[in-house]
């Protein structure tokens, strides 16, 4: 892999194979050498696409973000991701990188260069040298959290997801962030994390929260997490895990809560809920995720509960493609045909199911019982 503008200085392993490299990036924009850490999954392959997470304040936040990335991806609650952390603690660089004009609230000259460093040097380097997905996320804390908002000022946001932890707001930022989110048509996930203790910026942050929460646009996904116990220092560790759960909700399996509060209450056909979920994953992350058995069973149960029998036919086709050696697809097809009053066709579908492998709760005895019942009722 080419190392454009980079000098390798060391490798640290989080586990036997997990890759963390720390390198010096020679920035033409900044005319500086900057320390950047990278994490990529232990089974990284060019055949897959990986979301990219940019972490500001890497000295404080990089390890926490990597740990959450590893945990959530190992549990199937987010895709595996590449994490790049920019170190900013040395000589208090964070305050220079992210400084803003006290009157206009816009980045000062050094901060403009730091902005260009991220957008025109670091991210293009990663896109060139790694198999990155379209989905990009940025994480920042207090002054760096405020800085991350400037990427919303572009006509098309560079990032899909923003994790802003207790931001130290520049002038007018409480009005500019909601305004910019309102203008964007791109899918954007915005997570604001706050401690509950009193700070100089608290009222402005709450004002920003109220304004963003009032935005009624399907492409803007807003999350606000506020914590009682942690102070301004501890809030980062508290907030990151919950924020990951929020931002990557579309990727994770359908939970019992989602099933009860969203799937069952949705007015759309159950199969559309599944299709929309996986279409969103493909749109955001740039790859097709295999449909989970957990999600198939949730749609199956919802179809029966809502008497939405028409959803069972396309669901059976998904099962045939996803689990071709099992009885799942033909059994669901048989139930669908039985419920719409096609017993002869249902009989044939259950016969095919009986000849295939069992899966989950479905057994050959269940298919045989269906066959025997149809024989008794209709004499097939």
N, C-alpha and C positions, 0 to 999 in steps of 0.2 A: 504494500500500500504506500502510495506516495506521501511524503511528508512536506508539503508545500509550506514554506515560511516557518517550519517548526524545528526545534532542536530537542531531541529526546533527552530527558534527564532522569527518568526512573519509572519503575513499575511496582505497584503494590497490589496484592491480591486480597479481595474480600473473602474469597473461599479458594478452594483448590484450583478452580478454573476461571472464576469471575475476573474480568479484566478491568483494572483501574490504572490509567496512565496519567502521569503529571508531566506536562511539557511547557516549554517556553514558546509563546507565540510572538513572532516578530510582526508587529502591527505597523503597516505603512501609514494608516490613518492617524494613529496616536503617536507615531514615531517613538514607540516604547516597546519593550519586551514585557509581555504579560504572562503570568502563571495561569495555566488552564488545566483542570483535571477532567478526564473523560472516563465514563463507565460504559461498557457494552456487555451484553449477556454472555454467559459462559459458553452457550451453544450458538453464538452468533453465526449467521450464514448469509451470504449474498442473495440467497433465494427468498428471503423474507424481507418485509418492510418494517422499520422500527420508528415509532414516534420519537421526536427529539425534545428533550427537556433542557432548557437553558436555566442554570441556577446562578443568580447573582449572590454576592456575599458567600462564596463557596467555602470560605474558612469556617463558617458557622453552619451552613445549610446543606452542603454537598452530601455529607455522609448520611444525614437524615433522609434526604430525598432519595438517595441510592437505596437505602434500607427499605423504604416504603415501596419503591419501584420493584425491588426484588420480591418483597413479600406479596404485594398485590398481584403481580404477574404470575407468581408461583401458584396462587390460589384461583387463577383464571378470572380475576376481577379487573384486569387491565392488560393490554398487550405488553409484551416485552418492549423495553424502550432503551434508547441511548441517552445518557445524561452528560451534559457538559457544564462544568462549574467554573466560573470566573472568580479568581481570588482577588479580594479587594481590601484586606485588612492591613497589609503592610503599608506603613507611613500614611495610614488613614486614607487610602486611595478612594474608598467608597464615597467620601464626601466630595472629592474632586470629580470623580467619574459622573456623579449624579447631581451635581450642583445646579441650582436654578436661579434665575433672576428674581429678586424679591418683589419687584413690581409687576412684571409681566407673567411670572410663574412658568416661563419657558426655560428650556435647558440653556446653560451658559455655553461659552465656546468649547471648553473642554468636554462638557457633557454631550454636546453635539457630535464631537469626534468619537466619543465612547459609543454613542448610538450607532454611528456609521461602522465602527469596529464590529459590533454585534451583527448588524444587518448586512454588511457588504464584505466582511472578511471571515468572521468565525463561522456563521451559518453556511455560507457557500462552501467553505472548506469541508465542513462536515457532510453536506449534501454530496459533494464530489467524491469523498473518500469512504463514505459509509452508505449502506442501503437504507436511507431515511424515508419515512412515510410523510405524507402531506401534513399530518397533525404535528403542530409545534406548540410547546407550552413554556411559559416563563414564570420563574418563582423569585420573589423579592421580599425584603424585610425592611421596615421603616423607610429610610431614605431611598434604598434600592427598589422597594415596592412602589413608591411614588414614581420613580424613574421608569419602571416597566409600563406605566400608563401612557407614556409618550408614543409607544408603538401603536396605540389606538388612534393617534392623530393622522396616520397615513390613510389614504383613501381606501386601501385594502389592508387590513391588519395583517402584519407578518405572523402573528400568533393566533392559534385557535383557542388557547386557554391561558388565563391569567390567575395566578395565585398571589394575591397581595396581602401580606401579613402586617397588620398594624402600620399602615403607610403614614409617613410624615408628609402631609400634603403640601404641595406648592400652592400659591395663591390661585384661586378659581378652579382648582382641580375638582372640587366637589360638584361643580356645575359642568365642567368640561367632560368628565368621564361619562356621566349619563347621556350627555348630548352626543358624544361620539358613538356610544353603543347604539343609540337610537338611529344613527345614520347608517350603520353597517348592515349589509345583507348577508355577510358570511356567517357561518355557524360559530358563535363565540361563547365560551364558558368562562364566566367571571366569578371568582370566589374571593370574598372579602372576609378576612379573619381578624377579630378584635379581642383584646382583653377588656374586662368590664371596669377596671379601675379608671379613675379620672385622669385625663391627660389634656394638654392644651389643644389637641386636635379632635377630641372626642365628639363635640357637637357638630363639627363640620363632617366628620366621618359618618355620623348618624344621619345627617342631612343627605349625604351622598347615597347612603344605603336606601333611604326612603325614595329618592329619585330613581335609582336603578330598579328597585323593586316594583315601581309603578309602570315600567316599560312592558308593554304588551306586544311582544314580537316573538314568534316561534323560534327564530334563529338565535335569540339571546337567552342563555341559560345562566341564571344568576343564583348564587348561593351566599348566604350570610351566616357566619358562625361566630358566636360571641361566647366567651368563657368566663365564669365567675372567679375561679381560683388563680389562674396564672397571672403573673405580672408581665410587664412589657418585654422582659427577657425570656421568660418561659413560654410565652405565647406561641413562638415558632414551633417548638416541639409538640405542643398540644394541637395546633391547627393543621399541620401538614397531612397527617393521616386521614382526618375527616375530609379534608379538601380533596384528597385523591379519590376517596369513595364517592364524593359528589361528582367530580369532573368525569370520572370514567364509569359512571352509572350505566350508560348505554351499552357498555362492553360486558358487564358482569351478567351472570345467569339471572333469570327471573326469580326473585325471592318470594317468600310467602306473603310479605307485606305488599310487594308490587303486584302480585297476583290478585290479592283481595281489594286493594285500593285503586289500582289502575286498570289491570286487565279485565276484571269482572265488571267494573263500572264504565268501561269504555263503550261508546256507542258504535264503534266500528267493528266489523267482523273480526273474530279472534285471529284468523289467519293474517289479516292486514296488520295487526299488532306485531306479529312475528316478522312479517316481511319488512315493515317499516324499521323495526329494530335492527335487522341485519343489513338493510340498505344504508342506514345511518352509519353503521360500523364501517362499511365499505367506503362510503363517502368521506368519512373523517380520517380513517387510518390507511386507506389505499390498498386494502386487500380484503378478500372474502373470508370470513370466519366460518368454519364448519358449524352447522346448527347443532347446539348442544341437546343431548337427550333430555336433560332437565327442562329446557325450554319447550321441546316438543311435547313433553308430558303436561306442562302447564297449559299449552294451547289446547291439547286434547281434553283436559279436564274442564277448561273454560267453555269449549264448544258444547260439551254435554250439559254443563250447568246452565248456559244461556240458551240452550236448544238451538244453537247456531250450527246445524248439521252440515250446511254447505261448506263450512270451513274444514270439515274433516276430509273431503276429497283432495284438495290441494295439499293438505297436511300429509295424507297418505303417500302422495307423489314425492314429497320431500323425504319421507322416511325410506322410500324405495331407493332413492339416490344416495342418501346419507348412510343408511344401514342395509345395504343390498342383500346381505346373507341372512338377515333375520326376518322374522315373521311380522315385524312391526307394520310395514307399509300395507301388506295385504290384509292384515287383521283390521287395521283402521278403515281400509276400503270396504271390507265386509260389513263392519258396523255402520258405516255411512249408507251403504246400499240397503241394509236391513231397515234403518231408520227412515229412509225415504220411500219405502215400500217396494223394493226390488229384491224379493227373497231368493229368486233363482240365481241372479247374479251374485248376491251375497253368499250363497252356498258355495259357488265356485271360488270366490275370493278366500273364504275360510279354509277350503280344501288346500289352496296354494299356501296359505299361512301355516297350516299343519305340517307341511313338508319342509319348512324352513327352521332355522335355529331360534331357540327361545331368547328373549331379551327382557330385562327389567322385570316387570310384574307379569308379562305375557308368557304363558306356558302352552305346550301342545294340548294339555287337558282342556284349557279354556277354548281353544279353537275347536277341539273335538266336541265339547259341550254345545257350542254354537251350531256345529254341523248336525248333531243329534237332535237339537231342538227344532231346527228347520226341517229335518226329515219327518219329525213327529207332526209338525204343523202342516206341512205342505206335501209330504210324501216323496221328496226327491230321493 
